[in-house]
Amino acid sequence: MYVASEIERMAEELSLPQIVSEQAVRLYSQALETHYQPSSIDRVTATCLYMAAKAMDEPVTIDQVAGVSRRKAKNIYSESHTLSEEIGYPVELDDPSMFVKNWGAELGWEEEVVENAVELCERIKDEGLHSGYSPTGVAAGVLYAHSQSESMSHTQREIADLAEVTEVTVRNNYPRILRYTNNVDRKTLARRNLNVACDLIEDEFDPPNDVCQRARELAEEIDSSKDSGWSKAAIASAAYLTTANQTGVKIDRSSLSDVVGAGEQTIAKYEAMI
């Protein structure tokens, strides 16, 4: 009774027809018959409604379902894959590439620019970087990363409003995507992506493995405690410089600055924090 009433509540908030909520309840019943063990009732309830809506071609996204449920979009997305296989109910889930194509057109991008953005999204999917994330969040990250690589003036707020996600979602998604774009050099990317900054330093100086491991751990510690807008390149440089000094490896601040494109004073500021 709880499941049925919760599905009906969400369906009403999304203006979905009754037949969709009825199908969602049937999906839940099928799950029970297979002894499926969901991580939570709320999670599988939202998942059943989402799957029923997609199967009936209702224009509802996973984020919209999450908005009226008690679970996050990425949880529903993950549960959808598992439940679909468990009960043998194939359903075409939201594809971030579809959102990229539609929203790119809404932004007024030329057809070739939109196609390049979709290609970027497909590369992200091939790398598995979409797994565990909301499709709309991934699409928003792709759009902003592509706009950055093409030197377009779109803001994170503009992309977030279009995708109906938060600016934080865009800000957290696009740095890991940006490295797969075509027009951004590694030095530019290093300012926004900690892993790229670490890779640059290791490629240039080839420090011992133990130094690399400790420096990366230290860089992640600093990064997790600071504002996301701060320079990842400077954080990585400070971590490698500190670790190198402690282990007798020769790396100087000036050379690091040239390699990653961070100012020496900024690197020194992070050293002082360590």
N, C-alpha and C positions, 0 to 999 in steps of 0.2 A: 504493500500500500504506500509506503514511503517513496519507493522508487517511482511508482506510477504518478504520484502527486508531484514529485520533484520534476519529473520529465514534463508533465503538463504545465507546471509553472514556468519552466524555461521556454517551452514552446510558445506559450502565450506572450512572453516578453519579447520573443523574436518574431512574433506574428506568423508562426508556422501553422499550416493546416493540421487539423486533428489527426488526419491519416498518418502524418509524420510521427507524432507522439505515440500513436498506437503501434506503429512499426518499431519504434524505439523500445517500447515495453516488450514486444515480442523478441527482439534481439536479446534483451536482458534475460528473458525466460530461456532462450536457447543457450545462453552462457551458463545458466544454472544447471541445465541438463547435461552439459559437458563437464561439470564440476570445475568450471573455470574459477580461479581464485584471483579476483582483482585486488589491487593494492588498497583500495578503499571504495566504499559504496558510491560516494560522491563522484569519484573519478570515473567509474564505469558507467554511471548514470549519464553524465555529460557526454561520454564517449558514444554511448548508444544513440543519443539524440543526434549527435554530429554525424555518425555513420548513416543513420536513417535519412537525414536531410540530404546528404551527399548522394545517396543511392536514388533519391527521388528528384534529383536535380534542382533542389531548392537553393536559391542564391544566398547561402549563409556561409561565413568563413569560420574557421576554427577559433579565431580570436573573438568573434561575436558570441560563440557558444561559451567560451571561457569567461566572457564578460558577465554572463548571467548565471554562471555556475560557481562552485566553490573550489575550482581547480584551475591551474595555469594552462595556457594553450599547449606548451611543450609536453605537459603531462598527458593531456588528452591525445595529442598527436602520437605519442609513444604507445599509449594504451590502444589506440586504433589499430596500429600495426599488429599488435599481439592478439587482440580480440578477433580481428578479421581472419587471421590464420586459424585461431582456435575453433571458431564456429563455422568456418568455410563460407564466409560472407564477403566476397571481394568487393571493395569499394575504392573508387578513385579519389584519393585524398588530395588536399590542397597542394598545389605545386608552386613553389616560390617563383619559378620562371614565368608562370602565367601572370602572377602579380607584377613582375618586372615589366613584362610586355605591355600590360594594360596601363600601369601607372606611368611608364615612360612616355606613352602616347599622351596621357593626361598632362604631363609636364611640358608638352609641346616639342618633344625631341623629334628630330628627323628620323626617318625609318632606319637608316643605317646606324645611327647612334643607339636606337632601341635594340636593334639586332645585336650590336656589340655588347650591350648590357646583358641581354639574354644569354649570349655566349659565355660571358663572365659568370653568370649564375650557374650555367651548366658545368663550368670548370669547378665551381665551388661544390656542386653536388657530386661530381666525380671524385673529389678529394674527401668527401664525407663530412665537409664542414657544416652541412645543414642539419646533420643528425642531432637530435635532441633539442632543436631550436624551433620556435614558432616559424611557420612558412612566411608569414607576413613580416616578422622581424628580420628574417634572412633577406627577404626581398628589399626591405627598407635599407639594410646594410649594403646590399649590392648597388642600389640606386645611388646612395650617397658616395660610396667608394668610386663608382664609375663617374659620377659628376666631378669628383675631386681629380680623377685622372685626366679628365677632359677639360679641366680648368673652368668648369661652369660655376655659376654663382649661387647654386642652391644651398640653403642652410639646413642644418639638422632639424630644426623646427619645421621647416616646409615639408621635408620628406616625412617626418614623424606624423604631421597632421594628415598628409595624404594617405599614409598607410594605417592611420588610426592606432599608432603605437606611441610610446613615450620617447622623448629625446634620449633618455638613458639607453633605451633599446638600440637606437641608431648608433649612439656613441660606443656602445659595447660591441656591436656587431661589425662595424665597418673596418676597424684596423686589421683584423685577421683576414678580411676579404681583399683589402687594398693591395696586398703583395701579389695577387694574381691578376691585377690589371696590367695593361700593356704600356702605359705611358708614365709610370712613376718610377724614378730611379731609387736605388736602395738607400741612398743617404736621406732622401726625403721621407721614405717609408720608415726609416729607423727612428725618426722623431716620434712616430706614432705607434710603433710596434716593437715591443721589447725583444721578441725572438729574432727579428731581423737585425736589430742593433747588436745583439749578442753574436749572431752569425757573422756580421761584418767584422767585428773585433777579432773573432777566432780565425777568420780567413786571412786577416792581415798579419796578426802576430803569432798565430799557431802556438798558443800557450799549452802547457801540459794538461792532460785530461782532468786531473784532480783540481787544477786551478779553474778550468772551465766549469766543472760541476759546481764547485763552491761559489764561484762568481754568479752563475745563473741563479742559484738558490738565494744568494744575497740580494741580487737585483729584484727578484720576485717579492722578497720580503719588503724591500723599500717601496716598490711599486704598489703593493697592496695596501700600504699604510698612507699613501699620498693621493692627492687629487689627480684624477685621470687625465687632466689637461696638461700635466707636467711632462717634460721631455723624457721620453723613454731612452733616447740615445744618451742623455746625460746620466740617467740612473744606471744604465748598463756600464758606461765608462767608469763611473765612480766605483761600482762593484768590482770590475776587473782590476782597476788600479789598486784598490785596497787589498784585494786578494793577492795580486802580484807582489806588492810590497811586503806582505806578510810571509810570502814563500820564497822571496829572493829572485823572482822573475822580473826581468827588466822591461817595463812598459812605462812610457812617460806621458804626462797629461797632454802635452802639445801634439804628439803623434795621434793620440786618441781623438783629440778634437778635430784633427784633419780627416781622420777616417770616417767618423760618424756624423760630423757636421754640428757638433755641440760646442758651445763656447767654453773656454777653459775655466772661467769664473763660475759658470753654472755647474760644471763637473766638480769643482772644488767645494761648492756649496753642499752637494750631496755627499762628498767625502766627509765633510764636517759632521753631517748627520749620522754617518756610520760610526 
